[in-house]
Amino acid sequence: MKRRQLLQYLKKNGCEFLREGSRHTVYVNRAAGKSSTVPRHGEIPDNLARKICRDLGVPRP
């Protein structure tokens, strides 16, 4: 999955940008009280995308 697609999906499901790390971007789902990091790679493996969504309490893409 492309990074841009994943970020759009997260935003559509109520997640928002929190801060930039050195190699990751941190997103938070304030409604669920959860956060997760998204690596800055052009392509994110599907297993990792599912884990990020699970960490944020968002349905799988």
N, CA, C, O and CB atoms as a CASP TS submission, in Angstrom:
PFRMAT TS
TARGET T0000
AUTHOR 0000-0000-0000
METHOD Language model
MODEL 1
PARENT N/A
ATOM      1  N   MET     1       0.850  -1.169   0.000  1.00  0.00           N
ATOM      2  CA  MET     1       0.000   0.000   0.000  1.00  0.00           C
ATOM      3  C   MET     1       0.896   1.232   0.000  1.00  0.00           C
ATOM      4  O   MET     1       1.899   1.277   0.712  1.00  0.00           O
ATOM      5  CB  MET     1      -0.967  -0.002   1.220  1.00  0.00           C
ATOM      6  N   LYS     2       0.539   2.210  -0.783  1.00  0.00           N
ATOM      7  CA  LYS     2       1.295   3.454  -0.822  1.00  0.00           C
ATOM      8  C   LYS     2       1.083   4.227   0.475  1.00  0.00           C
ATOM      9  O   LYS     2      -0.007   4.210   1.046  1.00  0.00           O
ATOM     10  CB  LYS     2       0.882   4.310  -2.038  1.00  0.00           C
ATOM     11  N   ARG     3       2.127   4.901   0.932  1.00  0.00           N
ATOM     12  CA  ARG     3       2.063   5.666   2.182  1.00  0.00           C
ATOM     13  C   ARG     3       0.963   6.722   2.116  1.00  0.00           C
ATOM     14  O   ARG     3       0.211   6.909   3.073  1.00  0.00           O
ATOM     15  CB  ARG     3       3.420   6.333   2.476  1.00  0.00           C
ATOM     16  N   ARG     4       0.879   7.393   1.008  1.00  0.00           N
ATOM     17  CA  ARG     4      -0.122   8.458   0.845  1.00  0.00           C
ATOM     18  C   ARG     4      -1.542   7.908   0.982  1.00  0.00           C
ATOM     19  O   ARG     4      -2.397   8.545   1.597  1.00  0.00           O
ATOM     20  CB  ARG     4       0.045   9.146  -0.524  1.00  0.00           C
ATOM     21  N   GLN     5      -1.798   6.719   0.407  1.00  0.00           N
ATOM     22  CA  GLN     5      -3.113   6.091   0.518  1.00  0.00           C
ATOM     23  C   GLN     5      -3.439   5.758   1.971  1.00  0.00           C
ATOM     24  O   GLN     5      -4.561   5.974   2.427  1.00  0.00           O
ATOM     25  CB  GLN     5      -3.174   4.822  -0.341  1.00  0.00           C
ATOM     26  N   LEU     6      -2.445   5.228   2.698  1.00  0.00           N
ATOM     27  CA  LEU     6      -2.662   4.879   4.097  1.00  0.00           C
ATOM     28  C   LEU     6      -2.973   6.118   4.925  1.00  0.00           C
ATOM     29  O   LEU     6      -3.880   6.090   5.756  1.00  0.00           O
ATOM     30  CB  LEU     6      -1.438   4.161   4.663  1.00  0.00           C
ATOM     31  N   LEU     7      -2.238   7.200   4.711  1.00  0.00           N
ATOM     32  CA  LEU     7      -2.480   8.421   5.482  1.00  0.00           C
ATOM     33  C   LEU     7      -3.865   8.996   5.192  1.00  0.00           C
ATOM     34  O   LEU     7      -4.534   9.482   6.104  1.00  0.00           O
ATOM     35  CB  LEU     7      -1.405   9.467   5.172  1.00  0.00           C
ATOM     36  N   GLN     8      -4.298   8.947   3.943  1.00  0.00           N
ATOM     37  CA  GLN     8      -5.644   9.421   3.602  1.00  0.00           C
ATOM     38  C   GLN     8      -6.696   8.560   4.289  1.00  0.00           C
ATOM     39  O   GLN     8      -7.697   9.075   4.787  1.00  0.00           O
ATOM     40  CB  GLN     8      -5.860   9.407   2.070  1.00  0.00           C
ATOM     41  N   TYR     9      -6.469   7.247   4.317  1.00  0.00           N
ATOM     42  CA  TYR     9      -7.404   6.331   4.959  1.00  0.00           C
ATOM     43  C   TYR     9      -7.489   6.612   6.458  1.00  0.00           C
ATOM     44  O   TYR     9      -8.579   6.618   7.031  1.00  0.00           O
ATOM     45  CB  TYR     9      -6.984   4.873   4.713  1.00  0.00           C
ATOM     46  N   LEU    10      -6.338   6.846   7.092  1.00  0.00           N
ATOM     47  CA  LEU    10      -6.325   7.127   8.531  1.00  0.00           C
ATOM     48  C   LEU    10      -7.072   8.423   8.833  1.00  0.00           C
ATOM     49  O   LEU    10      -7.866   8.476   9.772  1.00  0.00           O
ATOM     50  CB  LEU    10      -4.878   7.215   9.052  1.00  0.00           C
ATOM     51  N   LYS    11      -6.823   9.461   8.048  1.00  0.00           N
ATOM     52  CA  LYS    11      -7.502  10.742   8.267  1.00  0.00           C
ATOM     53  C   LYS    11      -9.002  10.607   8.080  1.00  0.00           C
ATOM     54  O   LYS    11      -9.777  11.207   8.825  1.00  0.00           O
ATOM     55  CB  LYS    11      -6.955  11.808   7.318  1.00  0.00           C
ATOM     56  N   LYS    12      -9.421   9.821   7.090  1.00  0.00           N
ATOM     57  CA  LYS    12     -10.842   9.611   6.826  1.00  0.00           C
ATOM     58  C   LYS    12     -11.519   8.903   7.995  1.00  0.00           C
ATOM     59  O   LYS    12     -12.719   9.075   8.213  1.00  0.00           O
ATOM     60  CB  LYS    12     -11.031   8.803   5.541  1.00  0.00           C
ATOM     61  N   ASN    13     -10.758   8.109   8.747  1.00  0.00           N
ATOM     62  CA  ASN    13     -11.305   7.358   9.865  1.00  0.00           C
ATOM     63  C   ASN    13     -11.035   8.016  11.214  1.00  0.00           C
ATOM     64  O   ASN    13     -11.073   7.340  12.242  1.00  0.00           O
ATOM     65  CB  ASN    13     -10.742   5.969   9.863  1.00  0.00           C
ATOM     66  N   GLY    14     -10.767   9.310  11.234  1.00  0.00           N
ATOM     67  CA  GLY    14     -10.695  10.057  12.480  1.00  0.00           C
ATOM     68  C   GLY    14      -9.323  10.187  13.115  1.00  0.00           C
ATOM     69  O   GLY    14      -9.212  10.704  14.227  1.00  0.00           O
ATOM     70  N   CYS    15      -8.279   9.736  12.443  1.00  0.00           N
ATOM     71  CA  CYS    15      -6.925   9.879  12.994  1.00  0.00           C
ATOM     72  C   CYS    15      -6.341  11.212  12.536  1.00  0.00           C
ATOM     73  O   CYS    15      -6.720  11.744  11.492  1.00  0.00           O
ATOM     74  CB  CYS    15      -6.006   8.690  12.552  1.00  0.00           C
ATOM     75  N   GLU    16      -5.419  11.740  13.324  1.00  0.00           N
ATOM     76  CA  GLU    16      -4.804  13.000  12.958  1.00  0.00           C
ATOM     77  C   GLU    16      -3.311  12.977  13.251  1.00  0.00           C
ATOM     78  O   GLU    16      -2.826  12.225  14.097  1.00  0.00           O
ATOM     79  CB  GLU    16      -5.471  14.151  13.698  1.00  0.00           C
ATOM     80  N   PHE    17      -2.604  13.824  12.522  1.00  0.00           N
ATOM     81  CA  PHE    17      -1.170  13.967  12.664  1.00  0.00           C
ATOM     82  C   PHE    17      -0.848  14.512  14.049  1.00  0.00           C
ATOM     83  O   PHE    17      -1.484  15.460  14.512  1.00  0.00           O
ATOM     84  CB  PHE    17      -0.599  14.884  11.567  1.00  0.00           C
ATOM     85  N   LEU    18       0.145  13.912  14.713  1.00  0.00           N
ATOM     86  CA  LEU    18       0.563  14.398  16.021  1.00  0.00           C
ATOM     87  C   LEU    18       1.918  15.083  15.934  1.00  0.00           C
ATOM     88  O   LEU    18       2.062  16.232  16.352  1.00  0.00           O
ATOM     89  CB  LEU    18       0.614  13.249  17.028  1.00  0.00           C
ATOM     90  N   ARG    19       2.931  14.373  15.384  1.00  0.00           N
ATOM     91  CA  ARG    19       4.266  14.970  15.275  1.00  0.00           C
ATOM     92  C   ARG    19       5.119  14.157  14.320  1.00  0.00           C
ATOM     93  O   ARG    19       4.774  13.036  13.948  1.00  0.00           O
ATOM     94  CB  ARG    19       4.946  15.061  16.658  1.00  0.00           C
ATOM     95  N   GLU    20       6.239  14.747  13.934  1.00  0.00           N
ATOM     96  CA  GLU    20       7.229  14.065  13.103  1.00  0.00           C
ATOM     97  C   GLU    20       8.339  13.548  13.997  1.00  0.00           C
ATOM     98  O   GLU    20       8.844  14.274  14.853  1.00  0.00           O
ATOM     99  CB  GLU    20       7.796  15.010  12.005  1.00  0.00           C
ATOM    100  N   GLY    21       8.716  12.309  13.801  1.00  0.00           N
ATOM    101  CA  GLY    21       9.882  11.750  14.463  1.00  0.00           C
ATOM    102  C   GLY    21      11.053  11.841  13.501  1.00  0.00           C
ATOM    103  O   GLY    21      10.953  12.483  12.456  1.00  0.00           O
ATOM    104  N   SER    22      12.156  11.204  13.846  1.00  0.00           N
ATOM    105  CA  SER    22      13.312  11.276  12.960  1.00  0.00           C
ATOM    106  C   SER    22      13.100  10.455  11.697  1.00  0.00           C
ATOM    107  O   SER    22      13.527  10.862  10.617  1.00  0.00           O
ATOM    108  CB  SER    22      14.561  10.801  13.683  1.00  0.00           C
ATOM    109  N   ARG    23      12.439   9.291  11.820  1.00  0.00           N
ATOM    110  CA  ARG    23      12.208   8.434  10.660  1.00  0.00           C
ATOM    111  C   ARG    23      10.757   7.998  10.513  1.00  0.00           C
ATOM    112  O   ARG    23      10.427   7.241   9.600  1.00  0.00           O
ATOM    113  CB  ARG    23      13.082   7.223  10.747  1.00  0.00           C
ATOM    114  N   HIS    24       9.893   8.466  11.398  1.00  0.00           N
ATOM    115  CA  HIS    24       8.488   8.080  11.384  1.00  0.00           C
ATOM    116  C   HIS    24       7.602   9.298  11.593  1.00  0.00           C
ATOM    117  O   HIS    24       8.054  10.334  12.081  1.00  0.00           O
ATOM    118  CB  HIS    24       8.207   7.023  12.461  1.00  0.00           C
ATOM    119  N   THR    25       6.351   9.164  11.224  1.00  0.00           N
ATOM    120  CA  THR    25       5.333  10.163  11.505  1.00  0.00           C
ATOM    121  C   THR    25       4.381   9.542  12.516  1.00  0.00           C
ATOM    122  O   THR    25       3.980   8.388  12.370  1.00  0.00           O
ATOM    123  CB  THR    25       4.579  10.621  10.196  1.00  0.00           C
ATOM    124  N   VAL    26       4.023  10.302  13.534  1.00  0.00           N
ATOM    125  CA  VAL    26       3.155   9.774  14.584  1.00  0.00           C
ATOM    126  C   VAL    26       1.737  10.275  14.356  1.00  0.00           C
ATOM    127  O   VAL    26       1.497  11.474  14.216  1.00  0.00           O
ATOM    128  CB  VAL    26       3.664  10.186  15.995  1.00  0.00           C
ATOM    129  N   TYR    27       0.797   9.324  14.321  1.00  0.00           N
ATOM    130  CA  TYR    27      -0.623   9.637  14.188  1.00  0.00           C
ATOM    131  C   TYR    27      -1.341   9.188  15.440  1.00  0.00           C
ATOM    132  O   TYR    27      -0.926   8.237  16.101  1.00  0.00           O
ATOM    133  CB  TYR    27      -1.235   8.966  12.932  1.00  0.00           C
ATOM    134  N   VAL    28      -2.435   9.888  15.765  1.00  0.00           N
ATOM    135  CA  VAL    28      -3.184   9.594  16.975  1.00  0.00           C
ATOM    136  C   VAL    28      -4.671   9.531  16.646  1.00  0.00           C
ATOM    137  O   VAL    28      -5.173  10.285  15.813  1.00  0.00           O
ATOM    138  CB  VAL    28      -2.905  10.653  18.068  1.00  0.00           C
ATOM    139  N   ASN    29      -5.361   8.617  17.316  1.00  0.00           N
ATOM    140  CA  ASN    29      -6.818   8.532  17.245  1.00  0.00           C
ATOM    141  C   ASN    29      -7.312   8.962  18.622  1.00  0.00           C
ATOM    142  O   ASN    29      -7.346   8.161  19.555  1.00  0.00           O
ATOM    143  CB  ASN    29      -7.329   7.061  16.850  1.00  0.00           C
ATOM    144  N   ARG    30      -7.687  10.213  18.739  1.00  0.00           N
ATOM    145  CA  ARG    30      -8.062  10.758  20.047  1.00  0.00           C
ATOM    146  C   ARG    30      -9.335  10.119  20.589  1.00  0.00           C
ATOM    147  O   ARG    30      -9.479   9.988  21.804  1.00  0.00           O
ATOM    148  CB  ARG    30      -8.246  12.265  19.952  1.00  0.00           C
ATOM    149  N   ALA    31     -10.263   9.717  19.721  1.00  0.00           N
ATOM    150  CA  ALA    31     -11.506   9.090  20.170  1.00  0.00           C
ATOM    151  C   ALA    31     -11.215   7.759  20.863  1.00  0.00           C
ATOM    152  O   ALA    31     -11.856   7.422  21.858  1.00  0.00           O
ATOM    153  CB  ALA    31     -12.464   8.876  18.980  1.00  0.00           C
ATOM    154  N   ALA    32     -10.252   7.005  20.338  1.00  0.00           N
ATOM    155  CA  ALA    32      -9.911   5.708  20.920  1.00  0.00           C
ATOM    156  C   ALA    32      -8.772   5.831  21.933  1.00  0.00           C
ATOM    157  O   ALA    32      -8.499   4.885  22.672  1.00  0.00           O
ATOM    158  CB  ALA    32      -9.527   4.719  19.817  1.00  0.00           C
ATOM    159  N   GLY    33      -8.111   6.978  21.972  1.00  0.00           N
ATOM    160  CA  GLY    33      -6.994   7.171  22.900  1.00  0.00           C
ATOM    161  C   GLY    33      -5.779   6.350  22.527  1.00  0.00           C
ATOM    162  O   GLY    33      -5.055   5.879  23.404  1.00  0.00           O
ATOM    163  N   LYS    34      -5.541   6.169  21.211  1.00  0.00           N
ATOM    164  CA  LYS    34      -4.428   5.338  20.752  1.00  0.00           C
ATOM    165  C   LYS    34      -3.560   6.102  19.778  1.00  0.00           C
ATOM    166  O   LYS    34      -4.015   7.046  19.132  1.00  0.00           O
ATOM    167  CB  LYS    34      -4.940   4.054  20.103  1.00  0.00           C
ATOM    168  N   SER    35      -2.290   5.683  19.673  1.00  0.00           N
ATOM    169  CA  SER    35      -1.378   6.300  18.720  1.00  0.00           C
ATOM    170  C   SER    35      -0.515   5.224  18.075  1.00  0.00           C
ATOM    171  O   SER    35      -0.381   4.116  18.595  1.00  0.00           O
ATOM    172  CB  SER    35      -0.498   7.369  19.409  1.00  0.00           C
ATOM    173  N   SER    36       0.072   5.576  16.923  1.00  0.00           N
ATOM    174  CA  SER    36       0.938   4.652  16.209  1.00  0.00           C
ATOM    175  C   SER    36       1.866   5.456  15.309  1.00  0.00           C
ATOM    176  O   SER    36       1.589   6.609  14.976  1.00  0.00           O
ATOM    177  CB  SER    36       0.109   3.625  15.384  1.00  0.00           C
ATOM    178  N   THR    37       2.968   4.831  14.924  1.00  0.00           N
ATOM    179  CA  THR    37       3.915   5.484  14.034  1.00  0.00           C
ATOM    180  C   THR    37       3.773   4.925  12.629  1.00  0.00           C
ATOM    181  O   THR    37       3.490   3.742  12.445  1.00  0.00           O
ATOM    182  CB  THR    37       5.354   5.306  14.541  1.00  0.00           C
ATOM    183  N   VAL    38       3.971   5.791  11.638  1.00  0.00           N
ATOM    184  CA  VAL    38       3.927   5.405  10.236  1.00  0.00           C
ATOM    185  C   VAL    38       5.295   5.710   9.649  1.00  0.00           C
ATOM    186  O   VAL    38       5.718   6.866   9.660  1.00  0.00           O
ATOM    187  CB  VAL    38       2.782   6.154   9.456  1.00  0.00           C
ATOM    188  N   PRO    39       6.003   4.699   9.133  1.00  0.00           N
ATOM    189  CA  PRO    39       7.330   4.951   8.571  1.00  0.00           C
ATOM    190  C   PRO    39       7.256   5.807   7.321  1.00  0.00           C
ATOM    191  O   PRO    39       6.231   5.844   6.640  1.00  0.00           O
ATOM    192  CB  PRO    39       8.025   3.640   8.253  1.00  0.00           C
ATOM    193  N   ARG    40       8.341   6.491   7.027  1.00  0.00           N
ATOM    194  CA  ARG    40       8.386   7.350   5.843  1.00  0.00           C
ATOM    195  C   ARG    40       8.984   6.601   4.656  1.00  0.00           C
ATOM    196  O   ARG    40      10.024   6.993   4.126  1.00  0.00           O
ATOM    197  CB  ARG    40       9.200   8.625   6.131  1.00  0.00           C
ATOM    198  N   HIS    41       8.324   5.525   4.244  1.00  0.00           N
ATOM    199  CA  HIS    41       8.708   4.775   3.061  1.00  0.00           C
ATOM    200  C   HIS    41       7.629   5.014   2.014  1.00  0.00           C
ATOM    201  O   HIS    41       6.471   5.246   2.362  1.00  0.00           O
ATOM    202  CB  HIS    41       8.885   3.241   3.374  1.00  0.00           C
ATOM    203  N   GLY    42       7.987   4.962   0.756  1.00  0.00           N
ATOM    204  CA  GLY    42       6.998   5.151  -0.297  1.00  0.00           C
ATOM    205  C   GLY    42       5.964   4.049  -0.315  1.00  0.00           C
ATOM    206  O   GLY    42       4.783   4.296  -0.557  1.00  0.00           O
ATOM    207  N   GLU    43       6.410   2.832  -0.060  1.00  0.00           N
ATOM    208  CA  GLU    43       5.528   1.664  -0.069  1.00  0.00           C
ATOM    209  C   GLU    43       5.543   1.031   1.316  1.00  0.00           C
ATOM    210  O   GLU    43       6.611   0.764   1.867  1.00  0.00           O
ATOM    211  CB  GLU    43       5.966   0.631  -1.159  1.00  0.00           C
ATOM    212  N   ILE    44       4.368   0.793   1.878  1.00  0.00           N
ATOM    213  CA  ILE    44       4.250   0.183   3.207  1.00  0.00           C
ATOM    214  C   ILE    44       3.635  -1.201   3.017  1.00  0.00           C
ATOM    215  O   ILE    44       2.563  -1.320   2.422  1.00  0.00           O
ATOM    216  CB  ILE    44       3.376   1.075   4.189  1.00  0.00           C
ATOM    217  N   PRO    45       4.297  -2.247   3.512  1.00  0.00           N
ATOM    218  CA  PRO    45       3.748  -3.602   3.358  1.00  0.00           C
ATOM    219  C   PRO    45       2.346  -3.708   3.968  1.00  0.00           C
ATOM    220  O   PRO    45       2.028  -3.038   4.950  1.00  0.00           O
ATOM    221  CB  PRO    45       4.685  -4.635   4.012  1.00  0.00           C
ATOM    222  N   ASP    46       1.519  -4.563   3.366  1.00  0.00           N
ATOM    223  CA  ASP    46       0.130  -4.710   3.812  1.00  0.00           C
ATOM    224  C   ASP    46       0.030  -5.149   5.265  1.00  0.00           C
ATOM    225  O   ASP    46      -0.845  -4.680   5.993  1.00  0.00           O
ATOM    226  CB  ASP    46      -0.596  -5.706   2.934  1.00  0.00           C
ATOM    227  N   ASN    47       0.924  -6.051   5.700  1.00  0.00           N
ATOM    228  CA  ASN    47       0.894  -6.499   7.097  1.00  0.00           C
ATOM    229  C   ASN    47       1.142  -5.335   8.051  1.00  0.00           C
ATOM    230  O   ASN    47       0.497  -5.240   9.095  1.00  0.00           O
ATOM    231  CB  ASN    47       1.938  -7.602   7.331  1.00  0.00           C
ATOM    232  N   LEU    48       2.068  -4.457   7.702  1.00  0.00           N
ATOM    233  CA  LEU    48       2.367  -3.301   8.539  1.00  0.00           C
ATOM    234  C   LEU    48       1.199  -2.316   8.535  1.00  0.00           C
ATOM    235  O   LEU    48       0.883  -1.731   9.571  1.00  0.00           O
ATOM    236  CB  LEU    48       3.651  -2.609   8.058  1.00  0.00           C
ATOM    237  N   ALA    49       0.559  -2.129   7.388  1.00  0.00           N
ATOM    238  CA  ALA    49      -0.599  -1.229   7.314  1.00  0.00           C
ATOM    239  C   ALA    49      -1.722  -1.745   8.207  1.00  0.00           C
ATOM    240  O   ALA    49      -2.380  -0.961   8.891  1.00  0.00           O
ATOM    241  CB  ALA    49      -1.095  -1.090   5.852  1.00  0.00           C
ATOM    242  N   ARG    50      -1.948  -3.062   8.206  1.00  0.00           N
ATOM    243  CA  ARG    50      -2.974  -3.644   9.076  1.00  0.00           C
ATOM    244  C   ARG    50      -2.626  -3.450  10.547  1.00  0.00           C
ATOM    245  O   ARG    50      -3.508  -3.175  11.360  1.00  0.00           O
ATOM    246  CB  ARG    50      -3.147  -5.136   8.773  1.00  0.00           C
ATOM    247  N   LYS    51      -1.342  -3.591  10.898  1.00  0.00           N
ATOM    248  CA  LYS    51      -0.908  -3.412  12.281  1.00  0.00           C
ATOM    249  C   LYS    51      -1.114  -1.967  12.721  1.00  0.00           C
ATOM    250  O   LYS    51      -1.566  -1.722  13.839  1.00  0.00           O
ATOM    251  CB  LYS    51       0.569  -3.814  12.441  1.00  0.00           C
ATOM    252  N   ILE    52      -0.790  -1.016  11.861  1.00  0.00           N
ATOM    253  CA  ILE    52      -0.965   0.397  12.180  1.00  0.00           C
ATOM    254  C   ILE    52      -2.444   0.689  12.424  1.00  0.00           C
ATOM    255  O   ILE    52      -2.788   1.390  13.376  1.00  0.00           O
ATOM    256  CB  ILE    52      -0.412   1.290  11.042  1.00  0.00           C
ATOM    257  N   CYS    53      -3.319   0.158  11.571  1.00  0.00           N
ATOM    258  CA  CYS    53      -4.762   0.366  11.743  1.00  0.00           C
ATOM    259  C   CYS    53      -5.239  -0.277  13.031  1.00  0.00           C
ATOM    260  O   CYS    53      -6.056   0.309  13.742  1.00  0.00           O
ATOM    261  CB  CYS    53      -5.545  -0.203  10.547  1.00  0.00           C
ATOM    262  N   ARG    54      -4.748  -1.471  13.351  1.00  0.00           N
ATOM    263  CA  ARG    54      -5.134  -2.146  14.596  1.00  0.00           C
ATOM    264  C   ARG    54      -4.667  -1.328  15.801  1.00  0.00           C
ATOM    265  O   ARG    54      -5.404  -1.187  16.777  1.00  0.00           O
ATOM    266  CB  ARG    54      -4.536  -3.582  14.652  1.00  0.00           C
ATOM    267  N   ASP    55      -3.446  -0.787  15.736  1.00  0.00           N
ATOM    268  CA  ASP    55      -2.924   0.028  16.839  1.00  0.00           C
ATOM    269  C   ASP    55      -3.769   1.273  17.071  1.00  0.00           C
ATOM    270  O   ASP    55      -3.921   1.728  18.205  1.00  0.00           O
ATOM    271  CB  ASP    55      -1.482   0.432  16.559  1.00  0.00           C
ATOM    272  N   LEU    56      -4.318   1.820  15.990  1.00  0.00           N
ATOM    273  CA  LEU    56      -5.112   3.051  16.091  1.00  0.00           C
ATOM    274  C   LEU    56      -6.592   2.782  16.316  1.00  0.00           C
ATOM    275  O   LEU    56      -7.361   3.726  16.496  1.00  0.00           O
ATOM    276  CB  LEU    56      -4.939   3.879  14.840  1.00  0.00           C
ATOM    277  N   GLY    57      -7.007   1.534  16.311  1.00  0.00           N
ATOM    278  CA  GLY    57      -8.408   1.206  16.515  1.00  0.00           C
ATOM    279  C   GLY    57      -9.268   1.529  15.307  1.00  0.00           C
ATOM    280  O   GLY    57     -10.433   1.901  15.446  1.00  0.00           O
ATOM    281  N   VAL    58      -8.695   1.387  14.124  1.00  0.00           N
ATOM    282  CA  VAL    58      -9.380   1.698  12.851  1.00  0.00           C
ATOM    283  C   VAL    58      -9.624   0.378  12.134  1.00  0.00           C
ATOM    284  O   VAL    58      -8.782  -0.516  12.219  1.00  0.00           O
ATOM    285  CB  VAL    58      -8.529   2.693  11.944  1.00  0.00           C
ATOM    286  N   PRO    59     -10.753   0.218  11.424  1.00  0.00           N
ATOM    287  CA  PRO    59     -10.963  -1.013  10.641  1.00  0.00           C
ATOM    288  C   PRO    59      -9.877  -1.196   9.580  1.00  0.00           C
ATOM    289  O   PRO    59      -9.286  -0.228   9.100  1.00  0.00           O
ATOM    290  CB  PRO    59     -12.348  -0.987   9.968  1.00  0.00           C
ATOM    291  N   ARG    60      -9.631  -2.449   9.228  1.00  0.00           N
ATOM    292  CA  ARG    60      -8.590  -2.723   8.220  1.00  0.00           C
ATOM    293  C   ARG    60      -8.979  -2.142   6.872  1.00  0.00           C
ATOM    294  O   ARG    60     -10.155  -2.131   6.507  1.00  0.00           O
ATOM    295  CB  ARG    60      -8.345  -4.239   8.088  1.00  0.00           C
ATOM    296  N   PRO    61      -7.976  -1.654   6.123  1.00  0.00           N
ATOM    297  CA  PRO    61      -8.265  -1.110   4.776  1.00  0.00           C
ATOM    298  C   PRO    61      -8.589  -2.206   3.790  1.00  0.00           C
ATOM    299  O   PRO    61      -8.854  -1.926   2.621  1.00  0.00           O
ATOM    300  CB  PRO    61      -7.082  -0.297   4.257  1.00  0.00           C
TER
END
